[in-house]
Amino acid sequence: MTLHEVVNDPVVMTPCDPLVQRYLDHVRFEKRLAGRTVALYTLDLEKLATQARQAGVSLTAVEPGHIRRWVAHMHSSGRSGRGIALILSGWRGFYRWLGREGLVASNPVLDVRAPKAAKPLPKALSVDDAVQMASFNAPGNDPWLEARDAAMVELLYGGGLRVAELTGLDVQASEAARGWVDLSAGEAHVLGKGSKRRLVPVGAKAVQALLAWLRVRDQVLPLVPGASVAGASPRAALFIGRNGTRLTAQSIWQRVRQRSLQAGLAAPVHPHMLRHSFASHVLQSSSDLRGVQELLGHANISTTQIYTRLDFQHLARAYDAAHPRAHLKTGGSGGSK
């Protein structure tokens, strides 16, 4: 049943338990909560009343052990941690109200927490796919766009830059610059999250791609007025569009996506996926978690540790493909015993 059906179904919207009904009247008329919120409370509290009825206890006799058991049942039935947290929030408010009414001595939901939702693994390309995209060259593409997009991909994958760090790069170092690339030193100076500056190594392939881009970059600039915008010239940006202004993050997302499809990758790629790929591949090769943390500019090592799970997945796939015990034979006699 959808929420719209719940809101418009008088049977569902009329709880059978009088305490639940009193509480819903309280939040509807005294707290003046929105109809949608009241509908969700109705569903969640009916669930609570049903669980209590099946356990043979009244709502005022529910204990923390009951709540934990019902949470475990919801979790094992496939309810997400976020969904359970929302249900518990509704239950907690109900028992808080019962306490103020003098109907319960303590709140049985107070110290019960929903199971933590597993953090999804970042999406990363395989090494082959990443190299295929970085080395892709379409002869039919506009040479100017091709040079620019190739340089952007090389920096995103070769340096693990965030897209905001990429858009902030200028051609030259200056006091106003958020970031720049020192080609002679093979380093990118970027301004990351929390306005923290860091140095990122720029590999030989990225340097080559940047030099190729800089040779053609200024072809559009004579057509652009030299007026400054907010005190900064649009000509300062390293990566510009046809109008000579700094590329936006949205434009870079679109160009990276288009390039990945042109390169023949099965799924479209976004800039942050190239950053994830950089981190995963460096960790696979070096096993230096602290080093990867510095390269990515993570404030906490726990943020970087998620890439160890990607690394383990890589090892598991290698094991499945290569180890003689990875695949058990199911047919035949298996030889003499």
C-alpha positions in Angstrom: 0.0 0.0 0.0 1.4 3.4 -1.0 1.5 6.4 1.4 -1.2 8.1 -0.7 -3.5 5.1 -0.2 -2.7 5.1 3.5 -3.5 8.8 3.9 -6.8 8.3 2.1 -7.9 5.0 3.7 -10.0 5.7 6.8 -9.6 2.1 8.0 -5.8 2.3 8.0 -5.9 5.8 9.5 -8.0 4.7 12.5 -5.8 2.6 14.9 -7.5 0.1 17.0 -5.4 0.7 20.1 -6.9 3.6 22.2 -3.4 4.7 23.4 -2.1 4.9 19.9 -5.2 6.9 18.9 -4.8 9.4 21.7 -1.2 9.9 20.8 -2.0 10.4 17.1 -4.7 13.0 18.1 -2.0 14.7 20.2 0.5 15.0 17.3 -2.3 15.9 14.8 -4.1 18.5 16.7 -1.7 19.8 19.4 1.6 19.5 17.7 0.0 20.0 14.3 2.2 17.7 12.4 1.7 17.3 8.7 -0.7 14.7 7.4 2.0 12.7 5.7 4.0 12.5 9.0 0.9 11.4 10.9 0.2 8.7 8.3 3.8 7.4 8.8 3.3 7.4 12.6 0.1 5.5 12.2 1.7 2.7 10.2 4.7 2.5 12.6 2.6 2.5 15.8 0.2 -0.1 14.4 3.3 -2.2 13.7 4.3 -1.7 17.4 0.8 -2.6 18.6 0.8 -5.7 16.5 4.2 -6.8 17.8 3.1 -6.2 21.4 -0.2 -8.1 20.9 1.7 -11.1 19.4 4.1 -11.1 22.3 1.2 -11.1 24.8 2.1 -7.7 26.4 0.3 -4.4 26.6 1.9 -1.4 25.1 2.7 0.0 28.6 4.4 -3.2 29.6 6.8 -3.3 26.6 10.5 -3.6 27.7 13.8 -2.9 25.9 14.2 -6.6 25.3 11.0 -6.7 23.3 12.1 -3.7 21.2 15.5 -5.2 20.5 13.9 -8.5 19.5 11.5 -6.7 17.1 14.4 -4.7 15.6 16.3 -7.9 15.0 13.3 -9.4 13.3 12.8 -6.4 11.0 16.5 -6.4 10.2 16.6 -10.1 9.3 13.4 -9.6 7.2 15.3 -7.1 5.0 14.3 -3.8 6.5 17.2 -1.3 6.0 19.0 0.3 9.0 17.6 3.7 7.9 14.1 2.4 7.8 14.4 0.8 11.2 15.8 4.1 12.6 12.8 6.0 11.4 10.4 3.5 13.0 12.3 3.6 16.3 12.1 7.4 16.2 8.3 7.2 16.0 8.2 4.6 18.8 10.5 6.7 20.9 8.2 9.7 20.6 5.2 7.6 21.5 6.8 6.3 24.7 8.1 9.8 25.6 4.5 11.0 25.5 3.3 8.0 27.6 5.9 9.0 30.1 4.7 12.6 30.3 1.1 11.1 30.7 2.4 9.1 33.7 1.5 5.8 31.9 5.0 4.3 31.8 7.9 4.6 34.2 10.6 4.6 31.5 11.0 4.7 27.8 11.9 1.2 26.5 13.1 2.5 23.1 15.4 5.1 24.6 18.7 3.2 24.4 17.8 1.0 21.4 19.6 1.9 18.1 19.0 0.7 14.6 21.6 -1.5 13.0 24.2 0.5 11.2 23.7 0.5 7.5 26.7 -0.9 5.6 28.6 1.8 3.7 28.3 1.2 0.0 31.6 0.5 -1.7 32.8 3.3 -4.0 32.5 2.4 -7.6 35.9 1.9 -9.2 37.0 0.9 -12.7 39.2 -2.1 -13.3 42.8 -1.3 -14.2 42.2 -2.3 -17.9 39.1 -0.1 -18.1 40.8 2.9 -16.5 43.8 2.6 -18.8 41.5 2.2 -21.8 39.6 5.4 -21.0 42.8 7.4 -20.2 44.5 6.3 -23.4 41.5 6.6 -25.6 41.9 8.8 -28.7 39.1 9.3 -31.2 40.5 10.6 -34.5 37.1 12.0 -35.5 36.7 14.2 -32.4 37.3 17.9 -32.4 41.1 18.2 -31.7 40.7 21.1 -29.3 38.1 19.2 -27.2 40.0 16.0 -27.5 43.2 17.6 -26.1 41.3 19.2 -23.2 39.2 16.1 -22.2 42.3 13.9 -22.4 44.2 16.1 -20.0 41.2 16.3 -17.6 40.9 12.5 -17.5 44.6 12.1 -17.0 44.5 14.4 -14.0 41.4 12.9 -12.5 42.7 9.3 -12.8 46.4 10.0 -12.6 46.2 12.3 -9.6 42.9 11.3 -7.9 41.6 14.9 -8.0 38.1 15.8 -6.9 36.1 17.5 -9.7 36.0 20.8 -7.6 39.8 20.7 -7.3 40.1 20.2 -11.1 37.8 23.2 -11.9 39.9 25.3 -9.5 43.1 24.9 -11.4 44.7 27.9 -13.0 47.3 28.0 -15.8 49.8 29.8 -13.5 50.4 30.1 -9.8 49.2 33.3 -8.2 47.9 34.6 -4.9 44.3 34.4 -6.3 44.7 30.9 -7.7 42.9 28.1 -5.9 45.3 25.6 -7.6 47.8 25.2 -10.4 50.1 22.5 -12.0 53.8 22.8 -11.8 54.7 20.8 -14.9 58.5 21.0 -14.4 58.2 19.6 -10.9 55.4 17.2 -11.9 53.1 18.4 -9.1 49.6 19.8 -8.8 48.8 22.3 -6.1 45.1 21.9 -5.2 42.7 23.4 -2.7 40.7 20.5 -1.2 37.9 20.2 1.3 38.1 22.4 4.3 40.3 24.8 2.3 43.2 22.6 2.9 46.0 22.7 0.3 48.0 19.7 -0.7 50.5 18.6 -3.3 49.5 15.8 -5.7 52.1 14.0 -8.0 51.4 14.4 -11.7 52.7 11.5 -13.7 54.5 11.6 -17.1 51.3 10.7 -19.1 49.4 13.5 -17.4 52.2 16.0 -18.0 52.3 15.0 -21.7 48.5 15.4 -21.9 48.6 18.8 -20.2 51.4 20.1 -22.5 49.3 19.0 -25.6 46.3 20.8 -24.1 48.3 24.0 -23.4 49.5 24.1 -27.0 46.0 24.4 -28.3 44.2 26.0 -25.3 44.6 29.6 -26.3 43.1 29.1 -29.7 39.7 30.3 -28.4 41.0 33.2 -26.3 41.3 35.9 -28.9 37.5 35.7 -29.3 36.9 36.3 -25.6 36.8 39.8 -24.0 39.4 40.3 -21.3 37.0 41.6 -18.7 37.4 40.2 -15.3 34.7 38.4 -13.4 34.6 38.9 -9.6 38.2 40.1 -9.7 39.5 37.0 -11.5 40.1 36.8 -15.3 38.3 33.9 -17.0 41.6 33.5 -18.9 43.3 32.2 -15.8 41.5 28.9 -15.7 43.4 25.9 -16.9 40.3 24.1 -18.3 38.0 26.3 -20.2 35.0 26.0 -22.6 34.6 27.3 -26.1 33.5 30.6 -24.7 36.8 30.9 -22.8 35.3 30.7 -19.3 36.2 28.2 -16.6 34.6 24.8 -17.0 31.9 24.0 -14.4 31.7 20.7 -12.5 28.6 19.8 -14.4 30.3 20.3 -17.7 33.2 18.0 -16.6 30.8 15.3 -15.5 29.1 15.4 -18.9 32.4 15.3 -20.8 33.8 12.4 -18.7 30.6 10.5 -19.2 30.6 11.0 -22.9 34.3 10.1 -23.2 33.8 6.8 -21.2 31.0 5.8 -23.6 33.1 6.7 -26.6 35.9 4.6 -25.2 33.6 1.6 -25.2 33.2 1.1 -21.5 30.1 -0.8 -20.5 28.8 1.7 -18.0 29.1 5.5 -18.0 31.9 6.9 -15.8 31.7 10.0 -13.6 34.8 12.0 -12.4 34.6 10.7 -8.8 34.8 7.1 -10.1 38.2 8.0 -11.6 39.3 9.3 -8.2 38.1 6.0 -6.6 39.9 4.1 -9.3 43.1 6.0 -8.6 42.9 5.2 -4.9 42.1 1.6 -5.4 44.8 1.0 -8.0 47.5 2.8 -6.0 46.6 0.8 -2.9 46.7 -2.5 -4.8 50.2 -1.7 -6.0 51.7 -0.1 -2.9 49.6 -1.3 0.1 50.5 2.1 1.6 47.2 3.2 3.2 48.7 6.3 4.8 50.3 7.3 1.5 46.9 7.0 -0.3 45.3 9.0 2.5 47.8 11.9 1.9 47.3 11.7 -1.9 43.5 11.9 -1.6 43.6 14.6 1.1 41.4 12.6 3.6 41.3 14.1 7.1 40.6 10.7 8.6 42.2 7.3 7.8 38.8 5.6 8.2 37.7 7.4 5.0 40.6 5.8 3.1 40.1 2.4 4.6 37.1 1.7 2.5 39.5 1.2 -0.4 41.0 -1.8 1.4 37.6 -3.5 0.8 37.9 -2.8 -2.9 41.4 -4.2 -2.7 40.1 -7.4 -1.1 37.5 -7.7 -3.8 40.3 -7.5 -6.4 42.3 -10.2 -4.6 39.2 -12.4 -4.3 38.6 -12.1 -8.1 42.2 -13.0 -8.8 41.9 -16.0 -6.5 38.8 -17.2 -8.2 40.4 -16.8 -11.6 43.8 -18.4 -10.8 43.8 -20.7 -7.8 43.3 -24.4 -8.5 41.1 -24.8 -5.4 38.9 -21.9 -6.2 36.5 -24.0 -8.3 35.5 -27.4 -7.1 34.9 -30.1 -9.7 31.5 -31.6 -9.4 31.6 -34.4 -12.0 33.5 -37.7 -12.4 35.0 -40.0 -9.9 37.8 -37.6 -9.0 40.4 -40.4 -9.4 41.4 -43.3 -7.2 40.9 -43.1 -3.5 
